[in-house]
């Protein structure tokens, strides 16, 4: 969780709340973004803020993609491939 906290601090200028094994923030297009780890898997839960400008949405999305790559070590393409494989059960 230390690495996840560092990633959040680096990419989002938001107060980080740690509660119940989860790290949560509110930033830009995220009303809330919560991250936790379960059996070596990163669990991400989010709620969107729909009343914001497109520039904020694009900035938040970019920060989020960069953050996920830093947290997992995998690019978006690699994460998609792994998710598809997990769904297929291979």
C-alpha positions as CSV (number, residue, x, y, z in Angstrom):
1,X,0.0,0.0,0.0
2,X,3.0,2.3,0.5
3,X,3.7,2.3,-3.3
4,X,0.0,3.0,-4.0
5,X,0.0,5.9,-1.6
6,X,3.2,7.3,-3.2
7,X,1.6,7.0,-6.6
8,X,-1.5,8.9,-5.5
9,X,0.6,11.6,-3.8
10,X,2.6,12.0,-7.0
11,X,-0.2,12.1,-9.5
12,X,-3.1,13.7,-7.6
13,X,-3.0,16.8,-5.5
14,X,-5.7,15.6,-3.2
15,X,-6.1,14.6,0.5
16,X,-5.6,10.8,0.9
17,X,-7.9,9.0,3.3
18,X,-6.8,5.6,4.6
19,X,-9.6,3.5,6.1
20,X,-10.4,-0.2,6.2
21,X,-7.4,-1.1,4.1
22,X,-8.4,1.3,1.3
23,X,-6.8,4.5,0.1
24,X,-9.4,7.0,-1.1
25,X,-9.3,10.4,-2.8
26,X,-11.6,12.9,-4.5
27,X,-10.1,14.6,-7.5
28,X,-11.3,16.1,-10.8
29,X,-13.7,13.8,-12.6
30,X,-13.6,11.4,-9.5
31,X,-16.2,12.0,-6.8
32,X,-14.3,9.2,-5.2
33,X,-11.5,6.9,-6.1
34,X,-10.6,4.0,-3.8
35,X,-7.8,1.6,-4.1
36,X,-7.0,-1.5,-2.2
37,X,-5.1,-4.7,-2.6
38,X,-6.6,-8.2,-2.4
39,X,-4.5,-11.3,-3.0
40,X,-1.9,-9.3,-4.9
41,X,-4.5,-7.7,-7.1
42,X,-5.2,-4.0,-7.2
43,X,-8.9,-3.3,-6.6
44,X,-10.1,0.0,-7.9
45,X,-13.5,1.5,-7.2
46,X,-14.6,4.9,-8.5
47,X,-17.6,7.2,-8.7
48,X,-17.6,9.8,-11.4
49,X,-18.4,13.5,-11.1
50,X,-20.5,14.3,-14.2
51,X,-20.9,18.0,-13.7
52,X,-17.4,19.1,-14.8
53,X,-15.7,20.4,-18.0
54,X,-14.2,18.2,-20.6
55,X,-10.6,19.5,-19.9
56,X,-11.0,18.3,-16.3
57,X,-12.2,14.9,-17.5
58,X,-9.2,14.5,-19.9
59,X,-6.7,15.6,-17.2
60,X,-8.2,13.2,-14.7
61,X,-8.2,10.3,-17.2
62,X,-4.5,10.9,-18.1
63,X,-3.5,11.1,-14.4
64,X,-5.4,7.9,-13.7
65,X,-3.8,6.0,-16.6
66,X,-0.3,7.1,-15.6
67,X,-1.1,6.1,-12.0
68,X,-2.3,2.6,-12.9
69,X,0.8,2.0,-15.0
70,X,3.0,3.2,-12.1
71,X,1.1,1.1,-9.5
72,X,0.9,-2.1,-11.5
73,X,4.0,-1.9,-13.8
74,X,1.7,-2.7,-16.8
75,X,0.6,-0.5,-19.7
76,X,-3.1,-0.1,-20.5
77,X,-2.7,-2.6,-23.4
78,X,-1.1,-5.2,-21.1
79,X,-3.7,-4.7,-18.4
80,X,-6.5,-5.2,-21.0
81,X,-4.8,-8.4,-22.2
82,X,-4.5,-9.7,-18.7
83,X,-8.2,-8.9,-17.9
84,X,-9.4,-10.7,-21.0
85,X,-7.3,-13.7,-20.1
86,X,-8.8,-13.7,-16.6
87,X,-12.3,-13.6,-17.9
88,X,-11.7,-16.4,-20.3
89,X,-10.1,-18.5,-17.5
90,X,-6.9,-19.3,-19.5
